[in-house]
Structures are given as C-alpha cells and as structure tokens.
C-alpha cells in the first residue's frame, strides 16, 4: 500500500511511463504470487489501467482489463461501471462483434442507465448505423477516460466518414463544415488530419473579388475520394491486443 502511494506521487511528479509501468507490473506480480484478491488489488489494476489509457498503451490496458473483469466477479469494491464502459469502447475499437453481443446481453437494465455505460452504448449505436455526426459529438463529450479509448479508433471512423462525405457532397465541401462535423476543435487540427490522409492538395480557397483576399477553404470531394479510399486500407487489420 505504501508502494502504491509512492508510485502515485512519482507519476504525478515525473510522468515517466516506462518506469511507472514496470513498477506497477512488479506490484501486480507480488499480488498474484501472494494470491491477494481484495479491494486493494482492484485499486492497483484500476490505477494502472487508467495510466496505460492516458499513454495510449492498449496492450497493458488490456491486461489490466482482463484481470479486473475476473476480480469484479468476487464482488470487490471498484469502479465497475466506469470500466464496463471502457470495455465496450475497447471492443468497438477491436471490431469484435461476438464479444460485443455477449457483453450487451450480460448488462442489466440498471447498468445500461449508468451515464458512462449509456454513452458507450450510444457510441456503439452510432457506429452500427454509420451515424458519424452523432459519433463525433459523443467523442467530444466522452465521460471519465473514455475519450482516450475513442482516440484509438476516431481517426479510422473519420476516414470512413470522409468516404461518405466525398460521395455525397459534390463538387466540393467547405472545410469549416468538416471541422465541426468530424469533431475537431480547430481548423488547423482538421487540416492536419486532411494532410495525414493525403488530401491536403485537394483544398482550394476562393477570393473576395473586390479585395482579392482569400475567404473560404473548400475540399474538392471528387479529387479527394481516391486518396480517402486508399487511406482507409490501413485500418482493415487490427491485432489481438486491439492495436493497429
């Protein structure tokens, strides 16, 4: 218990993930060797899982998640609904329909009304119905650390949304529309995404005929579509840990 408090202080001060991760794994190993399964064990795994999420380490997070699922079955105190929501989002990332269906079947009506779980289920519905508008609104309002998990698949879904947008909006679409619709907080952030998928060269700006100043930025959707389709190919495979 003293070690855990020291590690929490160390993490707040130094943010050295490699060190903290190794130390937490050591504490977890001690708990396993001594066969300790109590509230403290749950706390250790929950804290390590949150830190792993914050740093985008899905492999380590998944190990903690697997153990927490077993520990919760002992009716130990913990943040069960918070991590249930994370598990739903994780399964959505890994595109594992059989596990998602099994998990949904195991949820009680009361659990489905928990704010975090309800949000995760709404994300699942948005993905199932290809409602990208709702999806990115949910991304911006994710409770707890759900946003970190959604970070893992939001770019994939933005590419999917771009496919639909490029087919539906012709001959062009205003860049500011893409910024708000795809859940970006700024135009620069949106432009960086467009550059990452190779369509930045498809952006054009109109000019004020009187002053000659550039006004609105547009994306040539017909020109952009082949690049968007090519960008989508890298999201076709996801490994067992949920990492692309």
ZIUR-V483794 format. One record per residue. N is the residue number from 1. RES is the residue in one small letter. SS is DSSP state (H for helix, E for strand, L for the rest). OMEGA is omega in radians with two decimals (NA if undefined). NEAR is the number of other ideal C-beta (glycine too) atoms within 10 Angstrom. Layout:
<<N	RES	SS	OMEGA	NEAR> <N	RES	SS	OMEGA	NEAR>>
//
This chain:
<<1	x	L	3.09	9> <2	x	H	3.10	6> <3	x	H	3.13	13> <4	x	H	3.13	16> <5	x	H	3.10	9> <6	x	H	-3.14	11> <7	x	H	3.11	20> <8	x	H	3.10	13> <9	x	H	-3.13	10> <10	x	H	-3.14	14> <11	x	H	3.13	19> <12	x	H	-3.06	8> <13	x	H	-2.96	8> <14	x	H	-3.10	10> <15	x	L	3.12	12> <16	x	L	-3.00	12> <17	x	H	-3.11	16> <18	x	H	3.14	8> <19	x	H	-3.08	13> <20	x	H	-3.13	20> <21	x	H	3.13	17> <22	x	H	-3.14	10> <23	x	H	3.11	18> <24	x	H	3.11	23> <25	x	H	3.10	14> <26	x	H	3.11	12> <27	x	H	3.13	19> <28	x	H	3.12	17> <29	x	H	3.11	10> <30	x	H	3.13	12> <31	x	H	3.14	17> <32	x	H	-3.12	12> <33	x	H	-3.12	8> <34	x	L	3.12	9> <35	x	L	3.12	7> <36	x	L	3.10	11> <37	x	L	-3.13	15> <38	x	L	-3.11	12> <39	x	H	3.14	12> <40	x	H	3.11	15> <41	x	H	3.11	22> <42	x	H	-3.14	21> <43	x	H	3.14	16> <44	x	H	-3.12	23> <45	x	H	3.14	24> <46	x	H	-3.14	19> <47	x	H	3.13	18> <48	x	H	3.13	26> <49	x	H	3.14	25> <50	x	H	3.12	19> <51	x	H	3.12	22> <52	x	H	3.10	23> <53	x	H	-3.13	24> <54	x	H	-3.11	14> <55	x	L	3.09	16> <56	x	L	3.14	14> <57	x	L	-3.08	19> <58	x	H	3.11	22> <59	x	H	3.14	12> <60	x	H	3.10	20> <61	x	H	-3.10	26> <62	x	H	3.08	19> <63	x	H	3.12	18> <64	x	H	-3.13	25> <65	x	H	-3.14	20> <66	x	H	3.13	12> <67	x	H	3.14	20> <68	x	H	3.11	24> <69	x	H	3.12	14> <70	x	H	-3.12	10> <71	x	H	3.14	20> <72	x	H	3.14	16> <73	x	L	3.09	8> <74	x	L	-3.13	12> <75	x	L	3.08	8> <76	x	L	-3.13	16> <77	x	L	3.12	11> <78	x	L	-3.12	18> <79	x	L	-3.00	18> <80	x	H	-3.08	19> <81	x	H	3.09	18> <82	x	H	-3.09	20> <83	x	H	2.99	24> <84	x	H	3.10	21> <85	x	H	3.11	27> <86	x	H	-3.11	26> <87	x	H	3.09	21> <88	x	H	-3.14	24> <89	x	H	3.12	23> <90	x	H	3.13	23> <91	x	H	3.07	21> <92	x	H	3.09	23> <93	x	H	-3.09	20> <94	x	H	3.11	20> <95	x	L	-3.12	15> <96	x	L	-3.01	16> <97	x	H	-3.10	11> <98	x	H	3.11	8> <99	x	H	3.11	14> <100	x	H	-3.14	19> <101	x	H	3.14	11> <102	x	H	-3.13	11> <103	x	H	3.12	16> <104	x	H	3.14	13> <105	x	H	-3.10	7> <106	x	H	-3.11	9> <107	x	L	3.07	15> <108	x	L	3.09	8> <109	x	H	3.13	6> <110	x	H	3.12	9> <111	x	H	-3.13	15> <112	x	H	3.14	13> <113	x	L	3.05	12> <114	x	L	-3.06	19> <115	x	H	-3.10	12> <116	x	H	3.13	21> <117	x	H	3.13	22> <118	x	H	3.10	15> <119	x	H	-3.14	20> <120	x	H	3.11	28> <121	x	H	3.08	18> <122	x	H	3.06	16> <123	x	H	3.13	24> <124	x	H	3.12	18> <125	x	H	3.14	13> <126	x	H	3.11	20> <127	x	H	-3.09	19> <128	x	H	-3.11	11> <129	x	L	-3.12	10> <130	x	L	3.13	11> <131	x	L	-3.05	15> <132	x	H	3.11	21> <133	x	H	3.12	13> <134	x	H	-3.09	14> <135	x	H	-3.07	25> <136	x	H	2.98	21> <137	x	H	3.10	15> <138	x	H	3.11	21> <139	x	H	-3.11	20> <140	x	H	-3.11	11> <141	x	L	-3.11	12> <142	x	L	3.14	20> <143	x	L	3.13	15> <144	x	L	3.14	18> <145	x	L	3.13	21> <146	x	H	3.13	22> <147	x	H	3.13	16> <148	x	H	3.09	19> <149	x	H	3.12	26> <150	x	H	3.05	23> <151	x	H	-3.06	15> <152	x	H	-3.12	21> <153	x	H	-3.08	24> <154	x	H	3.13	19> <155	x	H	3.07	17> <156	x	H	-3.11	18> <157	x	H	3.06	22> <158	x	H	3.08	26> <159	x	H	3.10	21> <160	x	H	3.13	18> <161	x	H	3.13	21> <162	x	H	3.08	28> <163	x	H	-3.13	16> <164	x	H	-3.11	12> <165	x	H	-3.11	21> <166	x	H	3.11	24> <167	x	H	-3.04	12> <168	x	H	-3.07	9> <169	x	L	3.12	15> <170	x	L	0.03	11> <171	x	L	-3.12	10> <172	x	E	3.12	19> <173	x	E	-3.11	19> <174	x	E	-3.09	14> <175	x	H	3.13	18> <176	x	H	3.07	13> <177	x	H	3.11	14> <178	x	H	-3.13	24> <179	x	H	-3.11	20> <180	x	H	-3.07	15> <181	x	H	-3.08	18> <182	x	L	3.01	24> <183	x	L	3.08	22> <184	x	L	-3.13	18> <185	x	L	3.13	10> <186	x	L	3.11	9> <187	x	H	3.13	14> <188	x	H	3.12	10> <189	x	H	3.11	13> <190	x	H	-3.14	23> <191	x	H	3.10	17> <192	x	H	3.08	12> <193	x	H	3.14	20> <194	x	H	3.10	24> <195	x	H	-3.10	12> <196	x	H	3.12	13> <197	x	L	2.99	18> <198	x	L	-3.10	14> <199	x	L	-3.12	23> <200	x	H	3.13	15> <201	x	H	3.12	12> <202	x	H	3.12	20> <203	x	E	3.10	18> <204	x	E	3.10	14> <205	x	E	3.04	11> <206	x	E	-3.09	12> <207	x	E	3.04	11> <208	x	L	-3.07	10> <209	x	L	-3.10	6> <210	x	L	-3.05	6> <211	x	L	-3.10	8> <212	x	L	-3.14	7> <213	x	L	3.11	8> <214	x	E	-3.09	11> <215	x	E	-3.04	9> <216	x	E	3.12	12> <217	x	E	-3.10	18> <218	x	E	3.03	18> <219	x	E	3.05	25> <220	x	E	-3.00	17> <221	x	H	3.13	20> <222	x	H	3.12	14> <223	x	H	-3.05	16> <224	x	H	-3.00	25> <225	x	H	3.14	18> <226	x	H	3.12	13> <227	x	H	3.12	18> <228	x	H	3.12	24> <229	x	H	3.11	13> <230	x	H	3.14	13> <231	x	H	-3.12	20> <232	x	H	-3.08	15> <233	x	H	-3.08	9> <234	x	H	-3.14	12> <235	x	H	-3.08	15> <236	x	L	-3.09	9> <237	x	L	3.07	7> <238	x	L	-3.08	16> <239	x	L	-2.99	10> <240	x	L	3.14	9> <241	x	L	-3.13	13> <242	x	L	-3.14	21> <243	x	L	-3.11	14> <244	x	L	NA	14>>
//
